[in-house]
Amino acid sequence: MAILFKVTTLLGQRKKQQILLIAFLGILLVTSAILWKGFLGSPAPEVLPQRVVPSERKVEVDFEFFNDPLFEEIGQPPPPPKVPEELGRENPFVLPSP
């Protein structure tokens, strides 16, 4: 939304300048208050990290899973495919050498 001023007289131009000056000073005041509060205000309280204590639990793994017939049916994974020695084709934009 634009603010349009119709200046027809010297008095109207002076009124327009006063309104613009008040608006500019208001914006300047709000900006300086935000900067003062954000950068020059009191620093944030320092939070110290709490010390992590490892637990005394034991980890037990059930290796009987590997003896299950379903697991043995899986077998070895297939070998990776072989990559051909020569990939692609010759560059068609290169002139053949004589």
N, C-alpha and C positions, 0 to 999 in steps of 0.2 A: 504494500500500500504506500503510495508516494504522497508526500506532503507538497502541495503546490501552493506557491505564493504568487499573488498577482500584485506586482509592484507598479503603482501608477504615480505615486508622489514621493517626495523626499521623506515625508513623515512615515509613509508605508515602508520605505526601505530601511529606515532606522528601526522600526518595530520588528521587521524581519531579522535584522542583525541582532537585536536583543534576544529574540526567541532562539536563534541559532547559537548565540553565546551561552545562554542558560542550558540548552541541550548539550552543548559541548562540555561545559563545566560539570554537568551531571554525569555524563559518560566518563569523564576523567576522574571524578570522585569515586564512582563505583569501581573502575578499573584499579585505582590506587588502593582502595580498601581490600579488594580481592588479592592483590599482590602482597600487601602488607600482612594480611592474615595467613596467606599460603607460604610465603618465603621467609618473612621476618618475624613471624609469630613464635610462640614457644615451641621448642623442638619436641618431637614425639618421644614418649618414654621408651627407653631402651629395654627390650625384652630379651632376657638371657635364655638360651636354649636349655632345656632340661636334659640331664644326662640319661642316656639310654642304657639300661642294664639288661644284658642278655639273659634269657630265661634258662633255667636248668633242665628243660625237658629234653628227653632223648627222642631221636627220630628213628623209627623202626620201619624198614621196608620189607614187604612180604614178597620174596623172590619165588614163591610157589607159582606165581602167575606164568613164569617162563616154562614151567613144566606142563601147563594146560595144553590138551590136544588141539584146541582151537588156535592157540598161539603158534604151535608148531606147524600147523597147516599153512600159515602165512608164508613161510619160507623166506628166501632171500629176495631182495628187490631186483628187478631186471637191471642189467648193466646199462650204463648210459650209451646213447647212440654215438656211433663214430662220426667224427666230422670229416668231410672229404678234404683232401689235400688242397685242391684248387676250388676256391669259392667264386661264384659269380661268373662274369664273362669279360671279355676284353673291352676296353674303352673304345666306343665307336667314334669318338671325337678326336682321337689321336691319329695323325697321318702315319701310314706305315713307312718305316725307314727303308731307303733303297739298298 
